[in-house]
Amino acid sequence: MQLTLMIMLAAAMFVLFFCGFYSGVIKEKYGKNWLLAVPITVAILMFNIIWILTELAKSARYQ
């Protein structure tokens, strides 16, 4: 189970990195646009998922 949590954590961090990358690309290409809200929203979701996964990893049930 711990391997599954680590894989999910790595995937969430990967998506979080690319949210920052694509928000930079959108900002450079289109300036300040409403499209910038999409990667920011996904980044907030990924941050919450990372937080949840780290809390689950502390639980004895998921060891």
Gaussian input, Z-matrix of N, CA and C with variables (Angstrom, degrees):
# hf/3-21g

backbone

0 1
 N
 C     1     B1
 C     2     B2     1     A1
 N     3     B3     2     A2     1     D1
 C     4     B4     3     A3     2     D2
 C     5     B5     4     A4     3     D3
 N     6     B6     5     A5     4     D4
 C     7     B7     6     A6     5     D5
 C     8     B8     7     A7     6     D6
 N     9     B9     8     A8     7     D7
 C    10    B10     9     A9     8     D8
 C    11    B11    10    A10     9     D9
 N    12    B12    11    A11    10    D10
 C    13    B13    12    A12    11    D11
 C    14    B14    13    A13    12    D12
 N    15    B15    14    A14    13    D13
 C    16    B16    15    A15    14    D14
 C    17    B17    16    A16    15    D15
 N    18    B18    17    A17    16    D16
 C    19    B19    18    A18    17    D17
 C    20    B20    19    A19    18    D18
 N    21    B21    20    A20    19    D19
 C    22    B22    21    A21    20    D20
 C    23    B23    22    A22    21    D21
 N    24    B24    23    A23    22    D22
 C    25    B25    24    A24    23    D23
 C    26    B26    25    A25    24    D24
 N    27    B27    26    A26    25    D25
 C    28    B28    27    A27    26    D26
 C    29    B29    28    A28    27    D27
 N    30    B30    29    A29    28    D28
 C    31    B31    30    A30    29    D29
 C    32    B32    31    A31    30    D30
 N    33    B33    32    A32    31    D31
 C    34    B34    33    A33    32    D32
 C    35    B35    34    A34    33    D33
 N    36    B36    35    A35    34    D34
 C    37    B37    36    A36    35    D35
 C    38    B38    37    A37    36    D36
 N    39    B39    38    A38    37    D37
 C    40    B40    39    A39    38    D38
 C    41    B41    40    A40    39    D39
 N    42    B42    41    A41    40    D40
 C    43    B43    42    A42    41    D41
 C    44    B44    43    A43    42    D42
 N    45    B45    44    A44    43    D43
 C    46    B46    45    A45    44    D44
 C    47    B47    46    A46    45    D45
 N    48    B48    47    A47    46    D46
 C    49    B49    48    A48    47    D47
 C    50    B50    49    A49    48    D48
 N    51    B51    50    A50    49    D49
 C    52    B52    51    A51    50    D50
 C    53    B53    52    A52    51    D51
 N    54    B54    53    A53    52    D52
 C    55    B55    54    A54    53    D53
 C    56    B56    55    A55    54    D54
 N    57    B57    56    A56    55    D55
 C    58    B58    57    A57    56    D56
 C    59    B59    58    A58    57    D57
 N    60    B60    59    A59    58    D58
 C    61    B61    60    A60    59    D59
 C    62    B62    61    A61    60    D60
 N    63    B63    62    A62    61    D61
 C    64    B64    63    A63    62    D62
 C    65    B65    64    A64    63    D63
 N    66    B66    65    A65    64    D64
 C    67    B67    66    A66    65    D65
 C    68    B68    67    A67    66    D66
 N    69    B69    68    A68    67    D67
 C    70    B70    69    A69    68    D68
 C    71    B71    70    A70    69    D69
 N    72    B72    71    A71    70    D70
 C    73    B73    72    A72    71    D71
 C    74    B74    73    A73    72    D72
 N    75    B75    74    A74    73    D73
 C    76    B76    75    A75    74    D74
 C    77    B77    76    A76    75    D75
 N    78    B78    77    A77    76    D76
 C    79    B79    78    A78    77    D77
 C    80    B80    79    A79    78    D78
 N    81    B81    80    A80    79    D79
 C    82    B82    81    A81    80    D80
 C    83    B83    82    A82    81    D81
 N    84    B84    83    A83    82    D82
 C    85    B85    84    A84    83    D83
 C    86    B86    85    A85    84    D84
 N    87    B87    86    A86    85    D85
 C    88    B88    87    A87    86    D86
 C    89    B89    88    A88    87    D87
 N    90    B90    89    A89    88    D88
 C    91    B91    90    A90    89    D89
 C    92    B92    91    A91    90    D90
 N    93    B93    92    A92    91    D91
 C    94    B94    93    A93    92    D92
 C    95    B95    94    A94    93    D93
 N    96    B96    95    A95    94    D94
 C    97    B97    96    A96    95    D95
 C    98    B98    97    A97    96    D96
 N    99    B99    98    A98    97    D97
 C   100   B100    99    A99    98    D98
 C   101   B101   100   A100    99    D99
 N   102   B102   101   A101   100   D100
 C   103   B103   102   A102   101   D101
 C   104   B104   103   A103   102   D102
 N   105   B105   104   A104   103   D103
 C   106   B106   105   A105   104   D104
 C   107   B107   106   A106   105   D105
 N   108   B108   107   A107   106   D106
 C   109   B109   108   A108   107   D107
 C   110   B110   109   A109   108   D108
 N   111   B111   110   A110   109   D109
 C   112   B112   111   A111   110   D110
 C   113   B113   112   A112   111   D111
 N   114   B114   113   A113   112   D112
 C   115   B115   114   A114   113   D113
 C   116   B116   115   A115   114   D114
 N   117   B117   116   A116   115   D115
 C   118   B118   117   A117   116   D116
 C   119   B119   118   A118   117   D117
 N   120   B120   119   A119   118   D118
 C   121   B121   120   A120   119   D119
 C   122   B122   121   A121   120   D120
 N   123   B123   122   A122   121   D121
 C   124   B124   123   A123   122   D122
 C   125   B125   124   A124   123   D123
 N   126   B126   125   A125   124   D124
 C   127   B127   126   A126   125   D125
 C   128   B128   127   A127   126   D126
 N   129   B129   128   A128   127   D127
 C   130   B130   129   A129   128   D128
 C   131   B131   130   A130   129   D129
 N   132   B132   131   A131   130   D130
 C   133   B133   132   A132   131   D131
 C   134   B134   133   A133   132   D132
 N   135   B135   134   A134   133   D133
 C   136   B136   135   A135   134   D134
 C   137   B137   136   A136   135   D135
 N   138   B138   137   A137   136   D136
 C   139   B139   138   A138   137   D137
 C   140   B140   139   A139   138   D138
 N   141   B141   140   A140   139   D139
 C   142   B142   141   A141   140   D140
 C   143   B143   142   A142   141   D141
 N   144   B144   143   A143   142   D142
 C   145   B145   144   A144   143   D143
 C   146   B146   145   A145   144   D144
 N   147   B147   146   A146   145   D145
 C   148   B148   147   A147   146   D146
 C   149   B149   148   A148   147   D147
 N   150   B150   149   A149   148   D148
 C   151   B151   150   A150   149   D149
 C   152   B152   151   A151   150   D150
 N   153   B153   152   A152   151   D151
 C   154   B154   153   A153   152   D152
 C   155   B155   154   A154   153   D153
 N   156   B156   155   A155   154   D154
 C   157   B157   156   A156   155   D155
 C   158   B158   157   A157   156   D156
 N   159   B159   158   A158   157   D157
 C   160   B160   159   A159   158   D158
 C   161   B161   160   A160   159   D159
 N   162   B162   161   A161   160   D160
 C   163   B163   162   A162   161   D161
 C   164   B164   163   A163   162   D162
 N   165   B165   164   A164   163   D163
 C   166   B166   165   A165   164   D164
 C   167   B167   166   A166   165   D165
 N   168   B168   167   A167   166   D166
 C   169   B169   168   A168   167   D167
 C   170   B170   169   A169   168   D168
 N   171   B171   170   A170   169   D169
 C   172   B172   171   A171   170   D170
 C   173   B173   172   A172   171   D171
 N   174   B174   173   A173   172   D172
 C   175   B175   174   A174   173   D173
 C   176   B176   175   A175   174   D174
 N   177   B177   176   A176   175   D175
 C   178   B178   177   A177   176   D176
 C   179   B179   178   A178   177   D177
 N   180   B180   179   A179   178   D178
 C   181   B181   180   A180   179   D179
 C   182   B182   181   A181   180   D180
 N   183   B183   182   A182   181   D181
 C   184   B184   183   A183   182   D182
 C   185   B185   184   A184   183   D183
 N   186   B186   185   A185   184   D184
 C   187   B187   186   A186   185   D185
 C   188   B188   187   A187   186   D186

   B1=1.4485
   B2=1.5352
   B3=1.3419
   B4=1.4522
   B5=1.5280
   B6=1.3115
   B7=1.4628
   B8=1.5303
   B9=1.3140
   B10=1.4635
   B11=1.5288
   B12=1.3208
   B13=1.4638
   B14=1.5272
   B15=1.3196
   B16=1.4594
   B17=1.5241
   B18=1.3185
   B19=1.4668
   B20=1.5236
   B21=1.3258
   B22=1.4622
   B23=1.5270
   B24=1.3268
   B25=1.4596
   B26=1.5334
   B27=1.3139
   B28=1.4682
   B29=1.5354
   B30=1.3271
   B31=1.4676
   B32=1.5267
   B33=1.3235
   B34=1.4670
   B35=1.5258
   B36=1.3281
   B37=1.4718
   B38=1.5251
   B39=1.3210
   B40=1.4585
   B41=1.5260
   B42=1.3321
   B43=1.4637
   B44=1.5212
   B45=1.3262
   B46=1.4651
   B47=1.5287
   B48=1.3271
   B49=1.4651
   B50=1.5229
   B51=1.3291
   B52=1.4573
   B53=1.5193
   B54=1.3273
   B55=1.4666
   B56=1.5254
   B57=1.3189
   B58=1.4610
   B59=1.5200
   B60=1.3206
   B61=1.4641
   B62=1.5239
   B63=1.3285
   B64=1.4629
   B65=1.5231
   B66=1.3297
   B67=1.4595
   B68=1.5268
   B69=1.3273
   B70=1.4674
   B71=1.5123
   B72=1.3303
   B73=1.4697
   B74=1.5277
   B75=1.3285
   B76=1.4718
   B77=1.5213
   B78=1.3325
   B79=1.4664
   B80=1.5250
   B81=1.3317
   B82=1.4653
   B83=1.5232
   B84=1.3288
   B85=1.4601
   B86=1.5316
   B87=1.3381
   B88=1.4609
   B89=1.5239
   B90=1.3151
   B91=1.4563
   B92=1.5250
   B93=1.3116
   B94=1.4697
   B95=1.5208
   B96=1.3094
   B97=1.4486
   B98=1.5180
   B99=1.3066
   B100=1.4627
   B101=1.5277
   B102=1.3448
   B103=1.4689
   B104=1.5301
   B105=1.3217
   B106=1.4503
   B107=1.5245
   B108=1.3244
   B109=1.4622
   B110=1.5289
   B111=1.3180
   B112=1.4690
   B113=1.5337
   B114=1.3443
   B115=1.4620
   B116=1.5256
   B117=1.3291
   B118=1.4623
   B119=1.5225
   B120=1.3229
   B121=1.4632
   B122=1.5236
   B123=1.3076
   B124=1.4674
   B125=1.5290
   B126=1.3421
   B127=1.4624
   B128=1.5242
   B129=1.3241
   B130=1.4673
   B131=1.5205
   B132=1.3153
   B133=1.4627
   B134=1.5305
   B135=1.3210
   B136=1.4682
   B137=1.5191
   B138=1.3397
   B139=1.4622
   B140=1.5253
   B141=1.3253
   B142=1.4628
   B143=1.5221
   B144=1.3161
   B145=1.4672
   B146=1.5221
   B147=1.3381
   B148=1.4626
   B149=1.5230
   B150=1.3247
   B151=1.4602
   B152=1.5283
   B153=1.3220
   B154=1.4687
   B155=1.5268
   B156=1.3263
   B157=1.4620
   B158=1.5235
   B159=1.3324
   B160=1.4592
   B161=1.5209
   B162=1.3230
   B163=1.4632
   B164=1.5279
   B165=1.3277
   B166=1.4578
   B167=1.5284
   B168=1.3239
   B169=1.4573
   B170=1.5229
   B171=1.3392
   B172=1.4552
   B173=1.5248
   B174=1.3295
   B175=1.4542
   B176=1.5288
   B177=1.3108
   B178=1.4632
   B179=1.5284
   B180=1.3118
   B181=1.4685
   B182=1.5191
   B183=1.3298
   B184=1.4585
   B185=1.5198
   B186=1.2989
   B187=1.4633
   B188=1.4887
   A1=110.95
   A2=115.65
   A3=118.46
   A4=110.85
   A5=117.20
   A6=120.72
   A7=110.85
   A8=115.98
   A9=120.61
   A10=110.94
   A11=116.97
   A12=120.48
   A13=111.33
   A14=116.95
   A15=119.95
   A16=111.62
   A17=117.49
   A18=121.02
   A19=110.19
   A20=116.69
   A21=120.20
   A22=111.05
   A23=117.02
   A24=121.39
   A25=110.71
   A26=116.43
   A27=120.15
   A28=110.84
   A29=117.07
   A30=120.19
   A31=110.96
   A32=116.98
   A33=120.12
   A34=111.13
   A35=117.25
   A36=120.28
   A37=111.08
   A38=116.72
   A39=121.47
   A40=110.64
   A41=116.63
   A42=121.10
   A43=110.25
   A44=117.40
   A45=120.97
   A46=110.73
   A47=116.71
   A48=120.47
   A49=110.80
   A50=117.09
   A51=119.61
   A52=112.84
   A53=118.23
   A54=119.65
   A55=109.95
   A56=116.39
   A57=119.46
   A58=112.01
   A59=115.95
   A60=120.26
   A61=111.14
   A62=116.19
   A63=119.21
   A64=112.62
   A65=117.84
   A66=118.06
   A67=109.84
   A68=117.59
   A69=120.43
   A70=112.12
   A71=116.66
   A72=120.77
   A73=110.43
   A74=116.75
   A75=120.33
   A76=110.07
   A77=116.59
   A78=119.94
   A79=111.03
   A80=116.61
   A81=119.95
   A82=111.31
   A83=116.72
   A84=120.45
   A85=112.80
   A86=116.45
   A87=120.16
   A88=113.57
   A89=118.80
   A90=120.49
   A91=109.23
   A92=115.47
   A93=117.98
   A94=107.77
   A95=115.19
   A96=121.07
   A97=108.06
   A98=117.45
   A99=120.82
   A100=111.43
   A101=117.34
   A102=120.51
   A103=112.23
   A104=116.72
   A105=121.64
   A106=111.29
   A107=117.83
   A108=121.76
   A109=112.24
   A110=117.62
   A111=120.41
   A112=111.58
   A113=120.56
   A114=117.95
   A115=113.21
   A116=117.67
   A117=119.72
   A118=110.15
   A119=117.47
   A120=121.31
   A121=111.11
   A122=117.33
   A123=120.86
   A124=110.36
   A125=117.27
   A126=120.76
   A127=111.21
   A128=117.67
   A129=120.67
   A130=110.02
   A131=117.05
   A132=121.00
   A133=110.75
   A134=117.65
   A135=120.85
   A136=111.37
   A137=117.60
   A138=119.90
   A139=110.00
   A140=117.10
   A141=120.45
   A142=111.68
   A143=117.69
   A144=120.95
   A145=110.41
   A146=118.00
   A147=121.10
   A148=110.10
   A149=116.60
   A150=120.63
   A151=110.71
   A152=116.51
   A153=121.00
   A154=110.63
   A155=117.22
   A156=120.11
   A157=112.12
   A158=117.36
   A159=118.75
   A160=111.06
   A161=117.75
   A162=120.25
   A163=110.82
   A164=117.40
   A165=120.32
   A166=111.40
   A167=116.32
   A168=119.79
   A169=111.82
   A170=117.27
   A171=121.34
   A172=111.97
   A173=117.15
   A174=122.08
   A175=109.98
   A176=116.19
   A177=120.65
   A178=111.89
   A179=116.32
   A180=120.16
   A181=112.58
   A182=117.61
   A183=121.10
   A184=113.11
   A185=118.68
   A186=122.71
   A187=111.60
   D1=-34.48
   D2=-179.75
   D3=-66.66
   D4=-34.09
   D5=176.66
   D6=-63.05
   D7=-41.23
   D8=178.08
   D9=-63.09
   D10=-42.94
   D11=177.85
   D12=-62.87
   D13=-39.87
   D14=179.90
   D15=-68.18
   D16=-38.14
   D17=177.38
   D18=-65.38
   D19=-43.30
   D20=178.31
   D21=-64.87
   D22=-38.03
   D23=178.36
   D24=-65.38
   D25=-43.47
   D26=178.36
   D27=-64.17
   D28=-40.50
   D29=178.83
   D30=-65.13
   D31=-40.35
   D32=178.78
   D33=-65.57
   D34=-38.95
   D35=177.51
   D36=-67.81
   D37=-36.74
   D38=176.61
   D39=-61.94
   D40=-46.55
   D41=178.83
   D42=-65.55
   D43=-38.32
   D44=178.73
   D45=-62.89
   D46=-41.06
   D47=177.20
   D48=-60.96
   D49=-46.58
   D50=-177.89
   D51=-71.90
   D52=-22.59
   D53=171.77
   D54=-64.23
   D55=-42.91
   D56=176.27
   D57=-65.07
   D58=-39.99
   D59=179.00
   D60=-62.74
   D61=-49.06
   D62=-177.37
   D63=-71.20
   D64=-28.74
   D65=175.05
   D66=-67.60
   D67=-35.31
   D68=174.38
   D69=-66.04
   D70=-40.94
   D71=178.84
   D72=-64.19
   D73=-44.25
   D74=179.87
   D75=-64.66
   D76=-41.18
   D77=-179.18
   D78=-65.51
   D79=-38.52
   D80=179.97
   D81=-72.09
   D82=-38.68
   D83=-174.57
   D84=-80.29
   D85=-43.33
   D86=-173.21
   D87=-112.69
   D88=-4.76
   D89=-175.11
   D90=76.61
   D91=-157.37
   D92=177.64
   D93=-77.09
   D94=115.59
   D95=-174.70
   D96=-138.85
   D97=162.56
   D98=179.70
   D99=-69.59
   D100=-17.80
   D101=176.55
   D102=-63.91
   D103=-21.45
   D104=179.36
   D105=-65.22
   D106=-21.59
   D107=-179.40
   D108=-69.51
   D109=-26.89
   D110=-177.30
   D111=-66.41
   D112=-55.18
   D113=179.25
   D114=-66.85
   D115=-28.92
   D116=177.47
   D117=-67.28
   D118=-41.39
   D119=177.90
   D120=-64.75
   D121=-43.33
   D122=178.09
   D123=-65.45
   D124=-37.03
   D125=178.40
   D126=-64.71
   D127=-39.71
   D128=176.70
   D129=-63.59
   D130=-42.27
   D131=177.30
   D132=-62.28
   D133=-44.42
   D134=-179.87
   D135=-66.02
   D136=-36.73
   D137=176.81
   D138=-62.11
   D139=-41.99
   D140=177.87
   D141=-65.50
   D142=-38.66
   D143=178.27
   D144=-65.80
   D145=-40.66
   D146=177.30
   D147=-62.14
   D148=-42.39
   D149=179.51
   D150=-62.91
   D151=-44.34
   D152=179.05
   D153=-62.60
   D154=-43.23
   D155=-179.13
   D156=-64.66
   D157=-37.81
   D158=177.87
   D159=-69.14
   D160=-33.90
   D161=176.35
   D162=-70.61
   D163=-37.53
   D164=177.23
   D165=-66.03
   D166=-34.42
   D167=-179.67
   D168=-65.95
   D169=-25.42
   D170=178.49
   D171=-76.13
   D172=-23.59
   D173=-176.25
   D174=-71.60
   D175=142.70
   D176=179.13
   D177=-69.80
   D178=-24.40
   D179=-179.06
   D180=-65.60
   D181=-30.94
   D182=-175.73
   D183=-103.73
   D184=20.78
   D185=178.69
   D186=-82.89

